[in-house]
Amino acid sequence: MKYFVQVAALLGATLLYDTSVAAQEPPTTAELWEIIQRQQQEIEALKQQQQTTERRAVAADEKAEAAVVAVEGSSSGTSGNWADRTRIGGYAEVHYNNLDGSGSAEDQKEVDLHRFVLFFGHEFNDDIRFFSELEVEHAVAGKDQDGEVEVEQAYLEFDLNDRHMARAGVTLLPVGILNETHEPTTFYGVERNPVEHDIIPATWWAGGAGLSGQLAPGWSYDVALHEGLKTKKNADYQPRNGRQKTGKAQADDLATTARLRWTGMPGTEIAGSIQYQSDITQGEDSEAGSAMLYEAHAVLERGPFGLRALYARWDLDGSGPASVGADKQTGFYIEPSWKISESLGVFARYNQWDNAAGDSTGSENTQWDAGVNWWPHEDVVIKADYQVQDNDSGAEQDGFNLGVGLQF
C-alpha cells in the first residue's frame, strides 16, 4: 500500500510539472524521454524499498515465533536452564538426652547430631520427576563409628494422567504417620515415638515400584511391590532389625504394601495400611514363614487442638517367631496437643508397644511423654520434653530431652 501511495504522489507531481511546463511551452521529444527515464528510476527505487521492508517484517515475525517456542519449551521442562527445574532442600536435628537408666538400662547423657539430610529433586518435564534424600546419622560414619550414610529415597515419578502416577526406585513405604513425613518441624517431641520406631518401623524405605492416585474427592490410594524384610531369630524377629535398606537387598520374597487414605475434611486424615510378605526371613529360617502388618491411624486438627492416634500389629507365621512370642507384635499411641499461639505448642503422648506379645512372659513397654515445641520460624523448631517409662522387663530410662531442628 505504501508503494502505491508513493507512486501516485510521484505521478501527481509529474502532472503538475507537465501542466506548468505546458503553460510555458511544450517540451521537446528529448526532454520527454529524459523525464520518463527519471520517473522509471524513482519507481525502481520505491520497489527496492518496499521489498526491504517486507523482508524485515518477515524476519521480525520469525524471531517473535522463535521466542514464543523457547518460552513454551522452558515452561514445559524440555529446554532452558537445568537449575530452573532442580530443587535442593534438607533438614537436620540435634538432640541432647539426659536419661537415667534403671534395671538393665544404662544412663544416656549425650549430645547427638541425630540426622542431617540433603534433598535433591529434578523435573525432566511436566510428567517425569526425580526425588532423592541423602542422610548422615550421628555425624561420623566409618569403622568403629556409630554414624551411617544412607540413601533414603531415590526414585522416578511418572504422571499417568491427572489422577494417577507411577513410581520406581527407592521410596519410603506408605505406612504410619511419620514414615513419609518426619521432618523435625512436623511432629511433637524430641525423639520419634517408640511405636513407629519399633513396630512400624520408621524410617522404613525399600526398592521397588508402585502406583498412587485419587479414587474420588478426598480418597487416595497407594500400592507398592518392593523388597521385603529379612528378620533373624537371634534378633527375636523384630521388624526394625530386618530392614534391608536396598543395599544388595535379598529379594527371594518380595513384599506388597497398600494404603487407603481419606482427607475429605480440612485438618483430617484417616488411613489404613496393610503389608504382606510370604517369608520374613528371605528363606533363611525354616521355622519362620509369612508376615502380615496391619496399621491404622488418624490425624485431626481443629483450631488450636490437635490429636494423633495410631495402632499397628504384626502377625508372623512359624514356630520360630512363636517360640519367642514374636508371632504377634503390637503397639499404639495417642497424642493430644494444644497450640497456645502460632509459634508455641504443648503435647502429651501415651505409648504402649510389645515385640513379643504372642506369649505371657511380660514384655510390654509403656512410655509417657509431655513437652513443648517452639517455632521461632515456621521451618525452625526448638523442643523440650520429659519421658517416663514403665516396662515389664524393668529396664527403663526416665528423664528429659532437648532438641533443635530445621528444614529448608
ChimeraX attribute file (.defattr): number of C-alpha atoms within 10 A of each C-alpha:
attribute: neighborCount
match mode: 1-to-1
recipient: residues
	/A:1	6
	/A:2	8
	/A:3	14
	/A:4	11
	/A:5	10
	/A:6	14
	/A:7	16
	/A:8	11
	/A:9	11
	/A:10	15
	/A:11	13
	/A:12	12
	/A:13	12
	/A:14	15
	/A:15	12
	/A:16	12
	/A:17	12
	/A:18	17
	/A:19	13
	/A:20	12
	/A:21	12
	/A:22	11
	/A:23	9
	/A:24	9
	/A:25	10
	/A:26	13
	/A:27	12
	/A:28	8
	/A:29	8
	/A:30	8
	/A:31	10
	/A:32	12
	/A:33	12
	/A:34	10
	/A:35	12
	/A:36	11
	/A:37	11
	/A:38	10
	/A:39	16
	/A:40	11
	/A:41	10
	/A:42	13
	/A:43	16
	/A:44	11
	/A:45	11
	/A:46	17
	/A:47	14
	/A:48	11
	/A:49	12
	/A:50	14
	/A:51	12
	/A:52	11
	/A:53	11
	/A:54	11
	/A:55	11
	/A:56	11
	/A:57	11
	/A:58	11
	/A:59	11
	/A:60	12
	/A:61	12
	/A:62	11
	/A:63	11
	/A:64	12
	/A:65	11
	/A:66	12
	/A:67	12
	/A:68	11
	/A:69	12
	/A:70	15
	/A:71	12
	/A:72	14
	/A:73	14
	/A:74	17
	/A:75	15
	/A:76	16
	/A:77	18
	/A:78	16
	/A:79	15
	/A:80	15
	/A:81	10
	/A:82	13
	/A:83	10
	/A:84	12
	/A:85	19
	/A:86	15
	/A:87	12
	/A:88	13
	/A:89	12
	/A:90	16
	/A:91	20
	/A:92	22
	/A:93	24
	/A:94	20
	/A:95	20
	/A:96	19
	/A:97	19
	/A:98	18
	/A:99	21
	/A:100	15
	/A:101	16
	/A:102	13
	/A:103	11
	/A:104	11
	/A:105	14
	/A:106	13
	/A:107	16
	/A:108	15
	/A:109	14
	/A:110	11
	/A:111	15
	/A:112	15
	/A:113	18
	/A:114	17
	/A:115	20
	/A:116	20
	/A:117	20
	/A:118	17
	/A:119	18
	/A:120	16
	/A:121	18
	/A:122	18
	/A:123	21
	/A:124	16
	/A:125	16
	/A:126	12
	/A:127	15
	/A:128	17
	/A:129	18
	/A:130	19
	/A:131	19
	/A:132	19
	/A:133	20
	/A:134	16
	/A:135	20
	/A:136	19
	/A:137	19
	/A:138	18
	/A:139	17
	/A:140	14
	/A:141	13
	/A:142	9
	/A:143	7
	/A:144	7
	/A:145	10
	/A:146	11
	/A:147	17
	/A:148	14
	/A:149	17
	/A:150	15
	/A:151	18
	/A:152	22
	/A:153	22
	/A:154	19
	/A:155	21
	/A:156	20
	/A:157	19
	/A:158	18
	/A:159	17
	/A:160	14
	/A:161	9
	/A:162	9
	/A:163	12
	/A:164	16
	/A:165	18
	/A:166	18
	/A:167	20
	/A:168	19
	/A:169	19
	/A:170	24
	/A:171	27
	/A:172	18
	/A:173	25
	/A:174	24
	/A:175	29
	/A:176	25
	/A:177	22
	/A:178	20
	/A:179	19
	/A:180	16
	/A:181	13
	/A:182	14
	/A:183	19
	/A:184	26
	/A:185	25
	/A:186	15
	/A:187	17
	/A:188	26
	/A:189	27
	/A:190	27
	/A:191	18
	/A:192	15
	/A:193	20
	/A:194	20
	/A:195	25
	/A:196	26
	/A:197	17
	/A:198	19
	/A:199	24
	/A:200	26
	/A:201	21
	/A:202	24
	/A:203	20
	/A:204	22
	/A:205	23
	/A:206	25
	/A:207	25
	/A:208	21
	/A:209	19
	/A:210	20
	/A:211	19
	/A:212	20
	/A:213	18
	/A:214	15
	/A:215	13
	/A:216	11
	/A:217	9
	/A:218	13
	/A:219	15
	/A:220	19
	/A:221	20
	/A:222	21
	/A:223	21
	/A:224	24
	/A:225	19
	/A:226	25
	/A:227	26
	/A:228	31
	/A:229	28
	/A:230	24
	/A:231	23
	/A:232	20
	/A:233	17
	/A:234	7
	/A:235	11
	/A:236	19
	/A:237	27
	/A:238	23
	/A:239	23
	/A:240	20
	/A:241	15
	/A:242	17
	/A:243	21
	/A:244	20
	/A:245	20
	/A:246	21
	/A:247	11
	/A:248	7
	/A:249	16
	/A:250	16
	/A:251	17
	/A:252	13
	/A:253	18
	/A:254	18
	/A:255	23
	/A:256	18
	/A:257	21
	/A:258	20
	/A:259	21
	/A:260	18
	/A:261	20
	/A:262	17
	/A:263	15
	/A:264	14
	/A:265	10
	/A:266	10
	/A:267	12
	/A:268	15
	/A:269	18
	/A:270	18
	/A:271	22
	/A:272	21
	/A:273	22
	/A:274	20
	/A:275	22
	/A:276	20
	/A:277	22
	/A:278	20
	/A:279	25
	/A:280	27
	/A:281	25
	/A:282	24
	/A:283	16
	/A:284	13
	/A:285	16
	/A:286	12
	/A:287	15
	/A:288	25
	/A:289	19
	/A:290	17
	/A:291	21
	/A:292	19
	/A:293	21
	/A:294	18
	/A:295	23
	/A:296	21
	/A:297	21
	/A:298	19
	/A:299	17
	/A:300	17
	/A:301	16
	/A:302	11
	/A:303	9
	/A:304	12
	/A:305	15
	/A:306	18
	/A:307	18
	/A:308	18
	/A:309	19
	/A:310	22
	/A:311	22
	/A:312	24
	/A:313	22
	/A:314	25
	/A:315	17
	/A:316	26
	/A:317	20
	/A:318	17
	/A:319	15
	/A:320	20
	/A:321	23
	/A:322	20
	/A:323	15
	/A:324	18
	/A:325	22
	/A:326	27
	/A:327	24
	/A:328	22
	/A:329	23
	/A:330	25
	/A:331	25
	/A:332	22
	/A:333	22
	/A:334	16
	/A:335	19
	/A:336	16
	/A:337	20
	/A:338	18
	/A:339	17
	/A:340	11
	/A:341	10
	/A:342	12
	/A:343	13
	/A:344	15
	/A:345	20
	/A:346	20
	/A:347	20
	/A:348	20
	/A:349	21
	/A:350	18
	/A:351	21
	/A:352	20
	/A:353	25
	/A:354	24
	/A:355	24
	/A:356	24
	/A:357	22
	/A:358	20
	/A:359	14
	/A:360	9
	/A:361	12
	/A:362	12
	/A:363	17
	/A:364	18
	/A:365	21
	/A:366	20
	/A:367	21
	/A:368	16
	/A:369	21
	/A:370	19
	/A:371	21
	/A:372	21
	/A:373	23
	/A:374	21
	/A:375	19
	/A:376	12
	/A:377	12
	/A:378	13
	/A:379	15
	/A:380	18
	/A:381	23
	/A:382	22
	/A:383	23
	/A:384	20
	/A:385	22
	/A:386	19
	/A:387	19
	/A:388	17
	/A:389	18
	/A:390	16
	/A:391	19
	/A:392	14
	/A:393	14
	/A:394	15
	/A:395	15
	/A:396	22
	/A:397	23
	/A:398	19
	/A:399	18
	/A:400	20
	/A:401	22
	/A:402	20
	/A:403	23
	/A:404	21
	/A:405	22
	/A:406	21
	/A:407	19
	/A:408	12
